[in-house]
Amino acid sequence: MATLYVCVDESGRQDSGQCYTVAGCWFVSERRAIDTLDGTKDKLMETMFEGGPNELKGSKAGPDTLNTGVDYLRNVVYEDESIEQSSLPWSMSYPVGFSLVAFTPDTITETISDYIDRLDRPRVIQSFALNAVLKPLVHPEQVCLDGSISDVRVLLDSTTWDQPASDYARSCGEHQSRTRNA
């Protein structure tokens, strides 16, 4: 059986600045997450950063390099045998899905400052971002989880996500409970 993976990463700071972005990269595989997309990642690294960083970091690339990487990804991902190429849980035929949310931290902090303690604001913003980037999981018209998917795994890039992930899991449980009781 296959697993739907959602890899979540962030850029910027959730508590200050002009842009805080959280992205989800979605794919289906029968392999463990650590055994997927290596070939695609290596080819992207070669294309985008000749002899450069050992991690795909958009902040280390200019707009032209990012455009080159995205264009290249559109083709090379079809060659990656570690991910499912058909029978995908979304309507598009592309084997890798993406979800993205961006906030202006200074503006959102100002908006919630009367309601949330200063120390809780970064966690709340991060929780909102995680909720938004995982939204397709709770909307069957966006991601349809049928019998071909046995598990869903959300892979977070660091321990800074522990509390927002706990908040998200709790809210999903409460949502499912309310739905069943309705």
Contacts in CASP RR format, 6 or more apart in sequence:
PFRMAT RR
TARGET T0000
AUTHOR 0000-0000-0000
METHOD contacts of the structure
MODEL  1
MATLYVCVDESGRQDSGQCYTVAGCWFVSERRAIDTLDGTKDKLMETMFE
GGPNELKGSKAGPDTLNTGVDYLRNVVYEDESIEQSSLPWSMSYPVGFSL
VAFTPDTITETISDYIDRLDRPRVIQSFALNAVLKPLVHPEQVCLDGSIS
DVRVLLDSTTWDQPASDYARSCGEHQSRTRNA
1 30 0 8 1.000
1 148 0 8 1.000
1 149 0 8 1.000
1 150 0 8 1.000
1 151 0 8 1.000
2 28 0 8 1.000
2 29 0 8 1.000
2 30 0 8 1.000
2 84 0 8 1.000
2 148 0 8 1.000
2 149 0 8 1.000
2 150 0 8 1.000
3 28 0 8 1.000
3 29 0 8 1.000
3 30 0 8 1.000
3 33 0 8 1.000
3 149 0 8 1.000
3 150 0 8 1.000
3 151 0 8 1.000
3 152 0 8 1.000
3 153 0 8 1.000
4 26 0 8 1.000
4 27 0 8 1.000
4 28 0 8 1.000
4 89 0 8 1.000
4 143 0 8 1.000
4 145 0 8 1.000
4 149 0 8 1.000
4 151 0 8 1.000
4 152 0 8 1.000
4 153 0 8 1.000
5 26 0 8 1.000
5 27 0 8 1.000
5 28 0 8 1.000
5 29 0 8 1.000
5 33 0 8 1.000
5 36 0 8 1.000
5 153 0 8 1.000
5 154 0 8 1.000
5 155 0 8 1.000
6 24 0 8 1.000
6 25 0 8 1.000
6 26 0 8 1.000
6 99 0 8 1.000
6 133 0 8 1.000
6 134 0 8 1.000
6 137 0 8 1.000
6 152 0 8 1.000
6 153 0 8 1.000
6 154 0 8 1.000
6 155 0 8 1.000
7 24 0 8 1.000
7 25 0 8 1.000
7 33 0 8 1.000
7 155 0 8 1.000
7 157 0 8 1.000
8 22 0 8 1.000
8 23 0 8 1.000
8 24 0 8 1.000
8 130 0 8 1.000
8 133 0 8 1.000
8 134 0 8 1.000
8 154 0 8 1.000
8 155 0 8 1.000
8 156 0 8 1.000
8 157 0 8 1.000
8 161 0 8 1.000
9 22 0 8 1.000
9 23 0 8 1.000
9 24 0 8 1.000
9 25 0 8 1.000
9 157 0 8 1.000
10 20 0 8 1.000
10 21 0 8 1.000
10 22 0 8 1.000
10 23 0 8 1.000
10 126 0 8 1.000
10 129 0 8 1.000
10 157 0 8 1.000
11 19 0 8 1.000
11 20 0 8 1.000
11 21 0 8 1.000
11 22 0 8 1.000
11 23 0 8 1.000
11 58 0 8 1.000
11 59 0 8 1.000
12 19 0 8 1.000
12 20 0 8 1.000
12 21 0 8 1.000
13 20 0 8 1.000
13 105 0 8 1.000
13 122 0 8 1.000
14 20 0 8 1.000
14 103 0 8 1.000
14 105 0 8 1.000
14 122 0 8 1.000
14 125 0 8 1.000
14 126 0 8 1.000
14 129 0 8 1.000
15 105 0 8 1.000
15 109 0 8 1.000
15 121 0 8 1.000
15 122 0 8 1.000
15 125 0 8 1.000
16 105 0 8 1.000
16 106 0 8 1.000
16 109 0 8 1.000
17 104 0 8 1.000
17 105 0 8 1.000
17 106 0 8 1.000
18 104 0 8 1.000
18 105 0 8 1.000
18 106 0 8 1.000
19 102 0 8 1.000
19 103 0 8 1.000
19 104 0 8 1.000
19 105 0 8 1.000
20 102 0 8 1.000
20 103 0 8 1.000
20 104 0 8 1.000
20 105 0 8 1.000
20 125 0 8 1.000
20 129 0 8 1.000
21 100 0 8 1.000
21 101 0 8 1.000
21 102 0 8 1.000
21 103 0 8 1.000
22 100 0 8 1.000
22 101 0 8 1.000
22 102 0 8 1.000
22 126 0 8 1.000
22 129 0 8 1.000
22 130 0 8 1.000
22 132 0 8 1.000
22 133 0 8 1.000
23 98 0 8 1.000
23 99 0 8 1.000
23 100 0 8 1.000
23 133 0 8 1.000
24 98 0 8 1.000
24 99 0 8 1.000
24 100 0 8 1.000
24 133 0 8 1.000
24 134 0 8 1.000
25 96 0 8 1.000
25 97 0 8 1.000
25 98 0 8 1.000
26 90 0 8 1.000
26 96 0 8 1.000
26 97 0 8 1.000
26 98 0 8 1.000
26 99 0 8 1.000
26 136 0 8 1.000
26 143 0 8 1.000
27 36 0 8 1.000
27 37 0 8 1.000
27 83 0 8 1.000
27 84 0 8 1.000
27 95 0 8 1.000
27 96 0 8 1.000
27 97 0 8 1.000
28 83 0 8 1.000
28 84 0 8 1.000
28 87 0 8 1.000
28 88 0 8 1.000
28 89 0 8 1.000
28 95 0 8 1.000
28 149 0 8 1.000
29 35 0 8 1.000
29 36 0 8 1.000
29 82 0 8 1.000
29 83 0 8 1.000
29 84 0 8 1.000
30 84 0 8 1.000
31 82 0 8 1.000
33 153 0 8 1.000
33 155 0 8 1.000
35 82 0 8 1.000
36 80 0 8 1.000
36 82 0 8 1.000
36 83 0 8 1.000
37 80 0 8 1.000
37 82 0 8 1.000
37 83 0 8 1.000
38 82 0 8 1.000
39 80 0 8 1.000
39 82 0 8 1.000
40 73 0 8 1.000
40 76 0 8 1.000
40 77 0 8 1.000
40 79 0 8 1.000
40 80 0 8 1.000
41 56 0 8 1.000
43 72 0 8 1.000
43 76 0 8 1.000
44 56 0 8 1.000
44 69 0 8 1.000
44 72 0 8 1.000
44 73 0 8 1.000
44 76 0 8 1.000
45 54 0 8 1.000
45 56 0 8 1.000
47 68 0 8 1.000
47 69 0 8 1.000
47 72 0 8 1.000
48 56 0 8 1.000
48 61 0 8 1.000
48 65 0 8 1.000
48 66 0 8 1.000
48 68 0 8 1.000
48 69 0 8 1.000
48 72 0 8 1.000
49 60 0 8 1.000
49 61 0 8 1.000
49 65 0 8 1.000
53 60 0 8 1.000
58 66 0 8 1.000
73 96 0 8 1.000
74 94 0 8 1.000
77 83 0 8 1.000
77 94 0 8 1.000
77 95 0 8 1.000
77 96 0 8 1.000
78 85 0 8 1.000
78 95 0 8 1.000
80 95 0 8 1.000
83 95 0 8 1.000
83 96 0 8 1.000
84 95 0 8 1.000
85 95 0 8 1.000
87 148 0 8 1.000
88 95 0 8 1.000
89 143 0 8 1.000
89 144 0 8 1.000
89 145 0 8 1.000
89 146 0 8 1.000
89 148 0 8 1.000
89 149 0 8 1.000
90 97 0 8 1.000
90 136 0 8 1.000
90 142 0 8 1.000
90 143 0 8 1.000
90 144 0 8 1.000
99 132 0 8 1.000
99 133 0 8 1.000
99 134 0 8 1.000
99 135 0 8 1.000
99 136 0 8 1.000
100 133 0 8 1.000
101 129 0 8 1.000
101 132 0 8 1.000
101 133 0 8 1.000
103 125 0 8 1.000
103 128 0 8 1.000
103 129 0 8 1.000
105 125 0 8 1.000
108 125 0 8 1.000
108 128 0 8 1.000
109 121 0 8 1.000
109 125 0 8 1.000
112 121 0 8 1.000
112 124 0 8 1.000
112 125 0 8 1.000
113 121 0 8 1.000
116 124 0 8 1.000
123 163 0 8 1.000
123 164 0 8 1.000
123 167 0 8 1.000
126 160 0 8 1.000
126 161 0 8 1.000
126 163 0 8 1.000
126 164 0 8 1.000
127 163 0 8 1.000
127 164 0 8 1.000
127 167 0 8 1.000
127 168 0 8 1.000
129 164 0 8 1.000
130 161 0 8 1.000
130 164 0 8 1.000
130 165 0 8 1.000
130 167 0 8 1.000
130 168 0 8 1.000
131 168 0 8 1.000
131 171 0 8 1.000
134 154 0 8 1.000
134 168 0 8 1.000
135 142 0 8 1.000
136 142 0 8 1.000
136 143 0 8 1.000
137 143 0 8 1.000
137 145 0 8 1.000
137 152 0 8 1.000
138 172 0 8 1.000
138 175 0 8 1.000
145 152 0 8 1.000
154 165 0 8 1.000
156 162 0 8 1.000
156 165 0 8 1.000
END
